[in-house]
């Protein structure tokens, strides 16, 4: 009886008695969710346009952040005196590196594997993961690094808002992350739905040969989509890096995108966002209010349980495309 | 069906010619040493028993396959290797034997995808949906609506393609090819699996495309009645070899063709 009370009533009593704490928890969950959503977005982009689950998306996040920080350090070492100039120069160079990466992936990995089953391409992305880990370590070293938050002029500090009989504290960098993520999602959604290239991307995802027959160049589309995923990875890397630091441990966080994708549907950009927020908020609430009952470590598996619950009712995810088959 | 009126378009110069084209997969010779031409404004049929190499021939013309030997000359330019993307740029559109539409997209989006190559405005404009890109989108939509009217598919504009019945999918695929405003239209069994009424509709569309737009058409078809009625000239393949080439009447009375279709006593 006591246990049932603790599970089903007590947490809600706590929420009610300290609403400011609840708001704080919800906010943290929301921000965490937005960042999960950013990672998931990278997966969705590539899945939408090529039907490939890109296992390397997580490492692309690390690689992008590492390149940015590493290039910044190199530029400073070579005598760029202003940290700000070095930071933005490094940012531009990193964008160029991500483009080069997209180009190389198309040439070396995708083009030779055209028309192969999806599972083969999936395995190829495994290979890419280990290649990128090796390359990143070789060039920039494996030790954790600090994100160049100040030189990029990301906002710092927190805004404390007095509400509900207490204080809720909003980290400025979190607010920035939420805003940037929203803008990115809006732009990508417009891009997919309303532009010629967006239409071509969806066309390629549907049928390679039909896309070729209307004159869509697969090579070009793949470079575009991997480059877009690279940019998403870079933004994600900067935001995650600003919260913790830049290390290969980030790759583990990237796996959290999996329940987000299951929840939101593999092909939906809004789905990635809603899924991310649900997972993020659910995780934080669970950790804060139910965590003490079960012991720690709840955040490592709760996301999957939430995803599983949704999956029971909507196998294609919240926003996934209905699978229509004429027989 | 010829009653609809024989093609009014004057059959003119050679638009595409294949010279001594050979293609093999491993030990299988799909096409060996085939030469024929397609003239501007005509309807050219490619016929032959199953496995004769008809579809391979279309795939070569359209750049999906690269022949090991021989040359393809299109609009006076000779290319031994042409990628599908380049073929589409050059004005070759096609449909497929087993429908290849973008199944997750609406009928309208499928047709708009056919206009990909005709859109040129910078994609930043497109993203803003403003200024020149908006005008361009409207203009292309207008052209697509003409095709929708032409094919009488007004009521399925917004339907996801996967939900459409087969006959309409075939018709939509023709529409997508037409949206490219091609100089040469390749139709791979446009009437396969259709009932008589649908076949008559499709035949009418093919003739209308040829008459009204002056589009040159090369088609593969198994229904001999349709082929003989529609086409100006027929090339017959068997086991990858060309066995006859000429008007429908010439081909019909050709002994090699009769043997290939009916079998011959050995």
Boltz contact constraints between the chains, C-beta under 6 A:
constraints:
  - contact:
      token1: [A, 190]
      token2: [B, 127]
      max_distance: 6.0
  - contact:
      token1: [A, 195]
      token2: [B, 123]
      max_distance: 6.0
  - contact:
      token1: [A, 195]
      token2: [B, 126]
      max_distance: 6.0
  - contact:
      token1: [A, 195]
      token2: [B, 127]
      max_distance: 6.0
  - contact:
      token1: [A, 196]
      token2: [B, 116]
      max_distance: 6.0
  - contact:
      token1: [A, 196]
      token2: [B, 119]
      max_distance: 6.0
  - contact:
      token1: [A, 197]
      token2: [B, 123]
      max_distance: 6.0
  - contact:
      token1: [A, 199]
      token2: [B, 113]
      max_distance: 6.0
  - contact:
      token1: [A, 200]
      token2: [B, 116]
      max_distance: 6.0
  - contact:
      token1: [A, 202]
      token2: [B, 105]
      max_distance: 6.0
  - contact:
      token1: [A, 203]
      token2: [B, 102]
      max_distance: 6.0
  - contact:
      token1: [A, 203]
      token2: [B, 113]
      max_distance: 6.0
  - contact:
      token1: [A, 206]
      token2: [B, 102]
      max_distance: 6.0
  - contact:
      token1: [A, 206]
      token2: [B, 103]
      max_distance: 6.0
  - contact:
      token1: [A, 206]
      token2: [B, 104]
      max_distance: 6.0
  - contact:
      token1: [A, 207]
      token2: [B, 100]
      max_distance: 6.0
  - contact:
      token1: [A, 209]
      token2: [B, 100]
      max_distance: 6.0
  - contact:
      token1: [A, 210]
      token2: [B, 100]
      max_distance: 6.0
  - contact:
      token1: [A, 212]
      token2: [B, 84]
      max_distance: 6.0
  - contact:
      token1: [A, 213]
      token2: [B, 94]
      max_distance: 6.0
  - contact:
      token1: [A, 214]
      token2: [B, 113]
      max_distance: 6.0
  - contact:
      token1: [A, 214]
      token2: [B, 114]
      max_distance: 6.0
  - contact:
      token1: [A, 214]
      token2: [B, 116]
      max_distance: 6.0
  - contact:
      token1: [A, 215]
      token2: [B, 85]
      max_distance: 6.0
  - contact:
      token1: [A, 215]
      token2: [B, 88]
      max_distance: 6.0
  - contact:
      token1: [A, 215]
      token2: [B, 89]
      max_distance: 6.0
  - contact:
      token1: [A, 215]
      token2: [B, 117]
      max_distance: 6.0
  - contact:
      token1: [A, 216]
      token2: [B, 116]
      max_distance: 6.0
  - contact:
      token1: [A, 217]
      token2: [B, 85]
      max_distance: 6.0
  - contact:
      token1: [A, 321]
      token2: [B, 104]
      max_distance: 6.0
  - contact:
      token1: [A, 324]
      token2: [B, 162]
      max_distance: 6.0
  - contact:
      token1: [A, 324]
      token2: [B, 163]
      max_distance: 6.0
